Amino acid sequence: MTEGQIERLAELVFQKILAKQEEWENQFYVKADRDFLIAEIVKLNIFKIEAVESEDYERASEIQKEINRLRESLNNQKLE
């Protein structure tokens, strides 16, 4: 192999490694986003229960709207 061919091969390998690293990072961020959305939904459900127990139904309704929005975001991530 010539020096040029070795350099070209090294460049191709390097590009493959970069592409794989980007793929892994994207998978990590999607999982992190999903984990965040799930944690937010759980937290908001606790707040909604507290609002209902204190008979603040308007607040409970607003919290439920936010829960629904987060669930929709979570479901949309599954489709991608």
N, CA, C and O of each residue as an XYZ file, in Angstrom:
320
protein
N       0.831     -1.187      0.000
C       0.000      0.000      0.000
C       0.872      1.244      0.000
O       1.908      1.305      0.661
N       0.433      2.207     -0.740
C       1.177      3.462     -0.768
C       0.774      4.310      0.432
O      -0.227      4.046      1.099
N       1.565      5.313      0.682
C       1.282      6.241      1.795
C      -0.086      6.915      1.591
O      -0.843      7.096      2.545
N      -0.385      7.277      0.365
C      -1.675      7.908      0.053
C      -2.845      6.975      0.318
O      -3.876      7.399      0.840
N      -2.689      5.701     -0.042
C      -3.759      4.729      0.199
C      -3.967      4.513      1.698
O      -5.101      4.371      2.156
N      -2.879      4.489      2.454
C      -2.986      4.327      3.905
C      -3.708      5.533      4.515
O      -4.559      5.378      5.391
N      -3.361      6.723      4.046
C      -4.017      7.937      4.535
C      -5.513      7.909      4.206
O      -6.341      8.270      5.043
N      -5.852      7.487      3.003
C      -7.265      7.422      2.581
C      -8.023      6.407      3.429
O      -9.150      6.667      3.850
N      -7.412      5.255      3.679
C      -8.027      4.230      4.512
C      -8.229      4.747      5.935
O      -9.285      4.542      6.532
N      -7.218      5.413      6.469
C      -7.315      5.976      7.823
C      -8.450      7.001      7.896
O      -9.188      7.043      8.880
N      -8.585      7.819      6.862
C      -9.654      8.825      6.821
C     -11.030      8.163      6.780
O     -11.952      8.610      7.462
N     -11.174      7.107      5.989
C     -12.453      6.393      5.914
C     -12.816      5.760      7.261
O     -13.967      5.825      7.692
N     -11.839      5.157      7.914
C     -12.080      4.550      9.231
C     -12.482      5.627     10.228
O     -13.421      5.443     11.002
N     -11.776      6.744     10.209
C     -12.072      7.852     11.112
C     -13.493      8.366     10.893
O     -14.209      8.619     11.862
N     -13.908      8.523      9.651
C     -15.262      8.989      9.345
C     -16.318      8.003      9.848
O     -17.367      8.414     10.344
N     -16.042      6.708      9.720
C     -16.971      5.684     10.231
C     -17.095      5.779     11.749
O     -18.190      5.669     12.299
N     -15.972      5.981     12.413
C     -15.984      6.105     13.875
C     -16.788      7.333     14.295
O     -17.585      7.256     15.231
N     -16.592      8.449     13.626
C     -17.353      9.657     13.943
C     -18.854      9.448     13.736
O     -19.662      9.884     14.556
N     -19.220      8.789     12.656
C     -20.638      8.530     12.386
C     -21.239      7.647     13.468
O     -22.358      7.897     13.915
N     -20.518      6.624     13.896
C     -21.012      5.723     14.935
C     -21.136      6.467     16.273
O     -22.101      6.263     17.010
N     -20.168      7.323     16.580
C     -20.221      8.096     17.815
C     -21.440      9.008     17.815
O     -22.126      9.117     18.831
N     -21.720      9.659     16.700
C     -22.890     10.532     16.601
C     -24.175      9.731     16.794
O     -25.100     10.196     17.460
N     -24.238      8.557     16.228
C     -25.411      7.683     16.393
C     -25.621      7.342     17.866
O     -26.744      7.406     18.365
N     -24.547      6.982     18.559
C     -24.647      6.640     19.985
C     -25.073      7.842     20.816
O     -25.881      7.714     21.735
N     -24.523      9.018     20.489
C     -24.897     10.232     21.221
C     -26.372     10.547     21.016
O     -27.061     10.924     21.963
N     -26.862     10.396     19.791
C     -28.277     10.651     19.522
C     -29.161      9.698     20.316
O     -30.185     10.111     20.861
N     -28.776      8.433     20.385
C     -29.542      7.465     21.163
C     -29.548      7.846     22.637
O     -30.574      7.717     23.305
N     -28.411      8.314     23.151
C     -28.323      8.734     24.547
C     -29.253      9.905     24.813
O     -29.982      9.910     25.805
N     -29.229     10.913     23.915
C     -30.056     12.094     24.137
C     -31.538     11.770     24.042
O     -32.335     12.331     24.793
N     -31.921     10.888     23.146
C     -33.332     10.485     23.048
C     -33.750      9.801     24.338
O     -34.836     10.074     24.850
N     -32.910      8.913     24.881
C     -33.229      8.238     26.131
C     -33.304      9.243     27.273
O     -34.198      9.158     28.115
N     -32.372     10.195     27.307
C     -32.375     11.210     28.356
C     -33.644     12.056     28.264
O     -34.253     12.369     29.287
N     -34.049     12.427     27.043
C     -35.279     13.196     26.860
C     -36.491     12.394     27.334
O     -37.368     12.928     28.013
N     -36.534     11.117     26.975
C     -37.649     10.270     27.396
C     -37.694     10.150     28.913
O     -38.765     10.243     29.514
N     -36.535      9.945     29.533
C     -36.479      9.838     30.994
C     -36.952     11.127     31.651
O     -37.662     11.094     32.656
N     -36.555     12.269     31.080
C     -36.975     13.560     31.612
C     -38.492     13.715     31.511
O     -39.138     14.126     32.474
N     -39.061     13.388     30.352
C     -40.507     13.515     30.173
C     -41.268     12.625     31.144
O     -42.275     13.044     31.713
N     -40.797     11.410     31.333
C     -41.458     10.493     32.261
C     -41.398     11.042     33.683
O     -42.393     11.000     34.407
N     -40.239     11.556     34.087
C     -40.093     12.124     35.432
C     -41.017     13.322     35.619
O     -41.621     13.481     36.680
N     -41.130     14.159     34.599
C     -42.023     15.320     34.683
C     -43.483     14.896     34.805
O     -44.242     15.497     35.564
N     -43.877     13.871     34.068
C     -45.253     13.375     34.145
C     -45.551     12.846     35.542
O     -46.617     13.112     36.096
N     -44.619     12.106     36.103
C     -44.799     11.574     37.465
C     -44.935     12.724     38.460
O     -45.832     12.713     39.303
N     -44.055     13.708     38.364
C     -44.091     14.855     39.275
C     -45.420     15.601     39.152
O     -46.033     15.955     40.160
N     -45.858     15.837     37.924
C     -47.109     16.559     37.723
C     -48.313     15.769     38.226
O     -49.278     16.359     38.712
N     -48.269     14.452     38.118
C     -49.362     13.641     38.670
C     -49.456     13.809     40.180
O     -50.554     13.849     40.735
N     -48.316     13.906     40.840
C     -48.323     14.140     42.292
C     -48.935     15.506     42.593
O     -49.755     15.631     43.503
N     -48.540     16.527     41.835
C     -49.111     17.859     42.030
C     -50.611     17.867     41.771
O     -51.369     18.542     42.468
N     -51.033     17.105     40.757
C     -52.470     17.048     40.443
C     -53.249     16.411     41.591
O     -54.327     16.882     41.951
N     -52.706     15.350     42.158
C     -53.359     14.696     43.300
C     -53.480     15.669     44.470
O     -54.522     15.742     45.121
N     -52.414     16.410     44.728
C     -52.444     17.406     45.804
C     -53.497     18.477     45.528
O     -54.200     18.900     46.446
N     -53.615     18.919     44.285
C     -54.599     19.935     43.922
C     -56.019     19.406     44.111
O     -56.892     20.120     44.605
N     -56.246     18.161     43.717
C     -57.580     17.565     43.884
C     -57.909     17.417     45.375
O     -59.027     17.701     45.806
N     -56.921     16.969     46.151
C     -57.157     16.797     47.589
C     -57.467     18.122     48.272
O     -58.215     18.150     49.249
N     -56.907     19.213     47.779
C     -57.202     20.532     48.347
C     -58.373     21.200     47.622
O     -58.658     22.378     47.838
N     -59.039     20.439     46.769
C     -60.222     20.871     46.015
C     -59.951     22.066     45.098
O     -60.844     22.874     44.843
N     -58.730     22.171     44.613
C     -58.364     23.195     43.646
C     -58.455     22.566     42.255
O     -57.449     22.233     41.629
N     -59.697     22.417     41.798
C     -59.946     21.680     40.560
C     -59.467     22.419     39.314
O     -59.106     21.795     38.316
N     -59.465     23.739     39.372
C     -58.970     24.508     38.233
C     -57.475     24.252     38.044
O     -57.009     24.050     36.922
N     -56.734     24.262     39.143
C     -55.292     23.974     39.076
C     -55.074     22.535     38.599
O     -54.194     22.276     37.778
N     -55.877     21.603     39.118
C     -55.757     20.204     38.706
C     -55.996     20.060     37.206
O     -55.322     19.276     36.538
N     -56.943     20.809     36.687
C     -57.234     20.771     35.253
C     -56.056     21.301     34.435
O     -55.704     20.716     33.411
N     -55.451     22.390     34.872
C     -54.296     22.950     34.169
C     -53.118     21.969     34.204
O     -52.407     21.806     33.213
N     -52.926     21.330     35.335
C     -51.848     20.352     35.453
C     -52.109     19.181     34.510
O     -51.185     18.684     33.866
N     -53.369     18.737     34.425
C     -53.704     17.629     33.537
C     -53.435     17.988     32.083
O     -53.001     17.137     31.306
N     -53.687     19.240     31.706
C     -53.388     19.676     30.334
C     -51.892     19.564     30.048
O     -51.491     19.142     28.963
N     -51.075     19.942     31.023
C     -49.620     19.840     30.844
C     -49.193     18.375     30.778
O     -48.315     18.022     29.990
N     -49.800     17.528     31.591
C     -49.511     16.089     31.544
C     -49.833     15.541     30.158
O     -49.050     14.787     29.580
N     -50.984     15.924     29.636
C     -51.383     15.460     28.301
C     -50.392     15.920     27.229
O     -50.065     15.164     26.314
N     -49.916     17.166     27.347
C     -48.949     17.693     26.382
C     -47.641     16.901     26.442
O     -47.060     16.573     25.407
N     -47.179     16.594     27.666
C     -45.944     15.828     27.818
C     -46.111     14.396     27.309
O     -45.203     13.844     26.688
N     -47.265     13.801     27.573
C     -47.518     12.445     27.068
C     -47.510     12.419     25.544
O     -47.011     11.477     24.929
N     -48.065     13.457     24.952
C     -48.070     13.539     23.486
C     -46.629     13.634     22.966
O     -46.278     12.992     21.976
N     -45.816     14.423     23.629
C     -44.400     14.531     23.237
C     -43.705     13.182     23.374
O     -42.904     12.798     22.521
N     -44.016     12.468     24.446
C     -43.431     11.166     24.673
C     -43.859     10.183     23.572
O     -43.035      9.430     23.053
N     -45.125     10.197     23.230
C     -45.631      9.311     22.170
C     -45.028      9.671     20.812
O     -44.762      8.783     20.002
N     -44.812     10.947     20.559
C     -44.217     11.375     19.293
C     -42.774     10.907     19.177
O     -42.307     10.621     18.074
N     -42.064     10.824     20.286
C     -40.687     10.331     20.260
C     -40.646      8.865     19.839
O     -39.704      8.452     19.162
N     -41.627      8.083     20.216
C     -41.654      6.676     19.839
C     -41.790      6.502     18.343
O     -41.306      5.521     17.779
N     -42.457      7.466     17.690
C     -42.705      7.373     16.265
C     -41.467      7.710     15.447
O     -41.358      7.291     14.295
N     -40.543      8.451     16.017
C     -39.371      8.898     15.262
C     -38.323      7.832     15.149
O     -37.276      8.057     14.541
